[in-house]
């Protein structure tokens, strides 16, 4: 996000960055339902986003190991019917 843009949040929670208030929410379709977020909140969210970007490779490697452990029950079912 560039500093020239402001942070706008819809009542549904969708966030957009723009120098002017968005007319319609891309998530829920409400019109003129945005509130400009204070700079303190914008700074906090930017910090959270940068922290999440650092942690995400660790989370991805853990989730990929869980997927490999899932066993298929399809082969067991087909043996019963044969």
Secondary structure, 3 states (H helix, E strand, C coil): CCCCCEEEEECCCCEEEECCCCCECCCCCCECCEEECCHHHHHHHHHHHHHHHHHHHHHHHHHHHHHHCCCCCHHHHHHHHC
